[in-house]
Amino acid sequence: MKFDLQDNEVRALNQALHTEDAANASFSVVNPGGKHNVAAGAMFATSVDVHGHVGYYCAGMNQNATIQIHGNAGPGLAENMMSGRVEVNGNASQYCGATAHGGLLVVRGDAAARCGISMKGVDIVIGGSIGHMSAFMAQSGRLVICGDAGDSLGDSIYEAQIYLRGSAASLGTDCIEKEMTASHLEELAVLLEQSGIEHDPASFRRYGSARQLYNFNIDNVSAY
Amino acid sequence: MTNKIDTSWLRESATFTKPVIREIQRAANEGIYDIRGAGAKRTVPTFDDLLFLGASMSRYPLEGYRETCETEVTLGTRFAKNPVKISTPITIAGMSFGALSAPAKEALGRGASEVGTSTTTGDGGMTPEERGHSSKLVYQYLPSRYGMNPDDLRKADAIEVVVGQGAKPGGGGMLLGQKISDRVADMRNLPKGIDQRSACRHPDWTGPDDLEIKVQELREITDWQIPIYIKVGATRTFFDVQLAVKAGADVVVVDGMQGGTAATQDIFIEHVGIPTLPATRMAVDALKDMDMHRKVQLIVSGGIRTGADVAKALAMGADAVSIGTAALIAMGDNADEFEEEYNALGTSAGYYDDWQNGQDPTGISTQSDELARRLDPALAGRRVANYLRCLTLETQTLARAAGKSNVRNLEPEDLVALTVEASAMARIPLAGTDWIPGHGGRY
């Protein structure tokens, strides 16, 4: 099914994605023109190809669908995604994958600030670099960065895992480098393979929570 | 025999009162600020500072128990295909499963449903019990996004985007580790027993222009079926309400500083935000200024206790009110029958506000299975329903006395103010005069 967003409202596309007819169907979306909320709330195992750039909250709360954006994505890409796969060939703006619970988000280019903020189980693979405060308060899931990270990576992180190939401008509060075990190398290799991005897992370092701030203690107040 | 000291000549400092001295001593011993539940305890101008002018020679009253006085309100008429119709203008405010026990949430749903009104989720997501027992359920969309998922979003009767709340505008929340049971931890994707921080701002938008797009996203995901509320804590209310309307709200919820919280610093609760009384006036002014009064519905909350509070809020221009703390009290919070157990916690019935510590003997603000079992959700739900009915009857009583056949026909002209402060804040004339201090001033 082809949707030309120059002639159709985003609402028509989204409502079509919310019907059972969308299950196992393929959608080709052209002329997105940076519009917001493209393919928001997809529910079924639908294949969606978006040819061009999208605005805010593309693929928001995605469930089951495979959404490929052949362009760049605005803020909030795949926010609160539950499952499925979202892939951007270009770059992504702020807070991509924010609060996402599951599925796989792949950005082949760079992602801006707050990538994976408060992520809750999603896997995110960034082919390039990411901005500051990424993985802030990240709860669970895995964030793979093939380039560099901005300031305060993993600030106040909980149980999420970060794999970084380049370097971080700085680590956030309670985020530390951790040992890369064989099982971590193995899961990283799987993530890279699923993303279609080739790198040697051994060239990454692993970061996570020091778990020093999990329960409020007045003696830790200077950490904030 | 002991010598009794004559204390009649001792003079307490107005600056260093006994509670202030105790708090300084506590802070010195513990090295941390006081965290508690509930809302502001300080004296502020309230709806008590307004009076109704009943009907007399120039107004015609309606007969109580005989002549109809409508109470139904429809919320969310601006964009949603399915607005929320409630049979009384009193709703149950958002309170989380986590802060409250599962039986308490169930009881709120039961009580609200029995009288045909809505209840609201809170931080932590929607539980099946709550959805199952709530005929109309508003699903809060909060910065933490704990438990947020599109399936529950579509099960809701309305969405409430929470920008802030009256007890702590500009602040986030903290559910302390002792209240994080296996179930709460699972719903929030975090390990059991660790403090769970609820962020003070949303993770994926940073201002009103972004919020407008966010509201559109939520509408897209729910196919424009259900209303979207925007809730703000009362601060710069005139501007906040206008920005909420611009962002596309169907309903704006304004929560004054008397509004309760599950856990926040006492210093925050008592010193940030403004009372519900001026916030109501400012919100109505903001809507009228945009010609959106009654087109975007207004719900006010924060310290609503009686039908008089409800009627006065409606007279000032609100479409409905929300209750939180009062609903907990109706269920049994701070009941005398638990006095001994309150004493064991170092407090007394009527004063218990440590809702954050999980030791609530009533089984309401706890995640202890043992304590939660004490609360019978059917009985507590019945009490909530009784209380809501009582508030509704009181509201109707006052409306009939003012000659109104619908509670929403109450109007500012029906009110006078008792104090200069209340007059200035509510922009209601001081009783016996046509004077409103500061009228014409800017926000």
Interface residues (C-beta under 8 A of the other chain):
Chain A: V10 R11 N14 Q15 H18 H36 N37 A40 G41 M43 G55 Y56 Y57 G60 M61 Q63 P75 G76 E79 N80 M82 Q94 Y95 A98 T99 H101 R114 I117 S118 K120 G121 F136 M137 Q139 S140 S156 Y158 E159 Y214 N215 F216 I218
Chain B: E30 G31 I32 S144 R145 M148 N149 P150 D151 L153 M174 L176 G177 R188 N189 L190 P191 G193 I194 D195 R197 A199 P203 D204 W205 D210 I213 K214 Q216 E217 E220 I221 T222 D223 W224
